[in-house]
Amino acid sequence: MIKNTIKSILVALLIGQFNYGTAQQVTNPKTHFGFNIGDDYMLANYKQMESYFLKVAKESNRVLIKDGGLTEEGRKQHLIIISSPENLKDIEKYRKISQTLGRAEGITVEEAKELSLAGKPVVWIDGGMHSNEMVGSHQLIETFYQLTNRNDAEINNYLDKVVVLMWHVNPDGQDLLADWYMQYEDKAKRNMSIPTLYQKYVGHDNNRDFFMFNMKEASNLAKVVYVDWLPQIVYNHHQTSPDGTIVAGPPYRDPFNHVFDPLLVTGIDGVGFAMINRLNEEDKPGYVRMDQSGFSTWWNGGLRTAPYFHNMIGILTEITGHPTPSDIPLVAERQVPRNGLPFPVAPQKWNFKKSIDYSVSMNFAILDYAARNGDKLLYNMYKMGKNSIDRGNEDYWTKYPKYAESIEKTYDADVAAGKVKKEESNTFYRSKTIPKNYYDAIFSDKSKRDPRAFILSADQDDFGTVVKFVNTLIKSGVYVYQANADFSVNGKNYPKGSIVVKTNQAFRPQVLDMFQPQDHPHDVEYEGGPPVRPYDAAGWTLAMQMGVEYDKVYDDFNAPLQKKETGVLLNPLAREIASSKGGYLINGKANDAYLAINQLLKAGVKVYRDLDSKDFYVDAKAAAKVKEFGTTLGLQSKALASKPKQLKPVEAIKIGLFDHYGGSMPSGWVRWMLEQYGYDYKLFYPKDIDNNSIKDYDVLLFVGQGIPAFGSNASGRSVDESIVPDQYKHMLGSVTAAKSIPVLKSFVENGGQIVTIGAASELVYHFNLPVENPLMEIGKDGKKVKLSSVKFYVPTSILKAEADISKPENYGLDKDLNIVFNNSPVFKFQNSENLYALGTINSDHSLLSGWAHGQQYLKDVNIGLVSKIGKGKLVAIGPEITNRAQSHGTFKMLFNQLYR
């Protein structure tokens, strides 16, 4: 079947006629927008951009526009396909070639080479993700215009040899920011100080959602990139560059992720060299790269980085520039040429148009590279995919830092014990050489092999969350299998409906990255020096964050498995619920139980917590809804013969969620979570605290932000009130130690509840509770100071902790807890009736995934506490239990606090 498809593609391409597209008159930007792209003080909103793209698509035979889905606010996203008219006539064939080579299945090396020569490389160019970075969205317009209007040899070459995909990542934010900026008639007053986030829920964190795909915009993009097209190059435009430079781009600094194929890393380098060379040829200085730019290729989850785990060359640039003219400042050290900055830029005035010109030049550098190396790009993507399939079919050892460290440690111990003689290098490099048998001891140890498959049993307590996890894999193009009958592997039985994810597929790096721990190297500026901060997270293993249970399988096995259709999401596993006269216990370990009980409470159904099982109880009158939940949510419920004896009523309460002018991303993620799980809430702002409007709430949530650091007076940024329209002024202000904190304490004393997550847990110290910060030491002046990063540093990683599941705040949790930790608050205190711990870290080696320097300081610390204060209580949780709405395994630590 596959070979017949390949043959039909090749025949159709051979008989096609390939001529340069004839230029047609298309509307120029000035005619449509009323200004040239790059004019100072001028911005286009998304409505104008969308109408321009659609208009030119009707005028030009070089453009196809496909529906890309709806945004969170309901705007349309579009996939813009640009190539020669001849290529567009055969566009499905070129898409299938890209897809076939990217999947690397069922074709020989010779067939792959034939397809590589017959196909066209696919290059993705996007813009507009971060809406206050207006160069990115506007370079799309200018690039689009030049590709559809120009008829010179350069453009015709690109059109003939490349398929270009263009995409606006964040239409909602484009309208918000552009309209805000342009509302001021006085150009000198134009600003981007918007009152809310520029994406409905998560703002800047929309570029942290590309393995979870919570937001609609991320899901829309994933279908195009990972399911439908599989482009060889993905170019993601951003701002801004380091001071004294114009643009930061590839190649990037170490570390890169250990699951990558070497061809990916060198592919990034190749594209990067083409980009900087073109700028240098055009006398465009100021391109900074490698260790001078700060960006690495370690982390998964960004639009640029997630493609790496799919064998795609991801490119990020961060460019300076603003519609309001700016200055390139003088940074003396950046006037000296070096490998990371070979062509320094002089300090000068800078205009928006210059940044547009740079961006278009870099777009064309990539298109030129793709036109020159199209067959190599296509074949190398196949080669990387084939390598992944081969590695998944055999014993394979990924070379993690922990293995190198183990080799050195063992060898040094043997030298010290006199078991071996120390080897000395006589080369120029003076490397520490070690006998090969130490290598063999690690890389022939079958216990250290990579798994060949992961099995997620359908009989685990929260299989609904398992399905959510697996659907993130499906959105990212990963193949999954589901059992259509019971089976067993290595003596363990698995029921029908269990899910298997195999590693013998092209996107093996993505599979490993979602299941296996990340092993971030100990990356310091110098031996014994401060750490080099990772770009974003150090560890993020999604299966661990979501708390799903899975088994690793290291050898091939046979099972009654059905391969699920690529890109088609799974439904929850329907559960049959028996009829009952005594009511039902709804599985309290399932996150979806909270969605269910919120729907029941809104329908007027009485809900209880069974204090014995910790499940939720409803009487038999709710049978229809309980059975519906079994079908729609896969929610397990137990039919009872009689009503349980120890029941506590569960009642909805009034929830207030803290936000501030400009918007809070951690709060925004929780907004989205609350809506997904059926909670009603309202936002409150600093002024609401100060004027005591918070008295109308039962519980106040502070997530990450809002509470000033202990010892300082205020949190948040100051905003020029004179530029803020009246309807937004209620959002201004800051939480202050002098005025706001006493109001918050009074709120609790009078019966209210406050829940703090992450950095907001500084409230513990403002309330003068008998709690110590264990991550302190005595400084030279005899005062307590925080441990320096030389001694303690845990960037976003996953640690193991133990929850006290006897506490009602932890009902439904397992005792063993995976927590997301980002230099998060932890506590030490004496447990009492009015002050007790929710969980502890009991090990001096608590790291599960990522990087943790100084883990010994975390032994025996408390990760959360409850303090009863007057008639109310404070629940303070240090770790990031709602991390980007990824950490489903700890959601219940929030949800349990949202009822009376």
Protein Blocks (a to p, Z undefined) as FASTA:
>chain_A
ZZmmmmmmmmmmmmpccddddddddddfklmnopaehiahiacdfklmmmmmmmmmmmpc
kbccddebjcfkopacdddddddfklmmmmmmmmmmmmmmmnopoiafklmmmmmmmmcc
dddddehklmmlmmlmmmmmmmmmmmmmpccfklmmmmmmpccddddfblmlmmmmmmmm
mmpmblmlgccbdfbdfbfklmmmlmmmmmnomafklmmmmmmmmmmnopabdcdddddd
dehiabdcddddddddfkbcfklmmmmmmmmmmmmmmmmmnopghiaehjlnopackbgh
ifklmmmmnopacdddddeddfbdcdddddfklmpccfklmbccddddddfklmmmmmmm
mmmmmmmmmmmmmmmmmmmmmmmmmmmmmmmmpccddddfklmmmmmmmmmmmmmnomac
cdddfbfnlpacddfklmmmmmmcfklpccfbdcddfkbfblmlmmmmmmmmmmnopacd
ddfbdcdeehiacdehiacddfbbfklmmmmmmmmccddddddfbghiacdddehifbfc
fklmnopacdddfbdcddddddddehiacddddddddddfkbpaddfkbmklmmmmmmmm
mnopacdddfklopacddfklmmmmmmmmmmnopacdddfbdcfbdcdddddddddddde
hiafklmmmmmmmmmnopacddddfklmmnopmmmpmbdcdehiapacehiabecjdddf
klpcfklmmmgccddfklmmmmmmmmmmnopacddehjllmmmmmnopabddfkbccdfk
opacdddfkloccddddddddddfkbmklgoiafbdcdddehiacddddddfklccfbdc
fbfblbfbhcdehklmmgopafbdcddehjbccdddfblfkgghlammlmmmmmmmmcZZ
